[in-house]
Amino acid sequence: MQQNASSSKLLKLIILALMGAVSLVLFFLNFPLPFLPPYLKIDFSEVPALIAALIFSPLAGVAVEGIKNMLYFLITGAADPVGVAANFLAGVLFILPAGYLYHKYKGVKSIISGIITGTIIMAVAMSVLNYLVILPVYAWFMGMEDMKLESAKRAAVLLGILPFNMIKGLIVGLLFVPLFNRLRTWIEQKSTYFV
């Protein structure tokens, strides 16, 4: 019995690591939107994290986000740890509501509600965090003394970050809901296996 439990935990860790690696590959397959700043790029790296959140728990989705961002940081030698941290926070804010609502209510409606809720939470929270913390830290990290231009920060948030996160949540949701419908039986089988 104890050996089965440890085998199940090992298998879970392997699956989470693989999903983190797939998430990283999807993170590199990104594209900008023509009407937004070019540094804001749409990617589908939250999809494996959402699947992990549904199979295991919302925290498993957070783990996949963490693995993706850690691997990205290690592989690219990112000179911008602020962007990596911001990506992790955005992913967590998006995934937790979807995973939580799915585990509470099970079904397509809970996935749709979770994605809508996660999109709103991600867009609003990342706007506030960017305005108050991320953009000032990024400016300091890049050697800019102080971001005295409040209007530049406000414009970056209102014209870039807020609409970007709303659009990204919508695009990922439009991709994920049909994918969930196709994978629903498989996800439910796997989630009962790992209980």
Secondary structure as UniProt FT lines:
FT   HELIX           2..28
FT   STRAND          31..32
FT   TURN            34..35
FT   TURN            38..39
FT   STRAND          41..42
FT   HELIX           46..55
FT   HELIX           58..76
FT   HELIX           81..105
FT   HELIX           108..129
FT   HELIX           130..134
FT   HELIX           135..141
FT   TURN            142..143
FT   HELIX           150..156
FT   HELIX           157..161
FT   HELIX           162..193
//
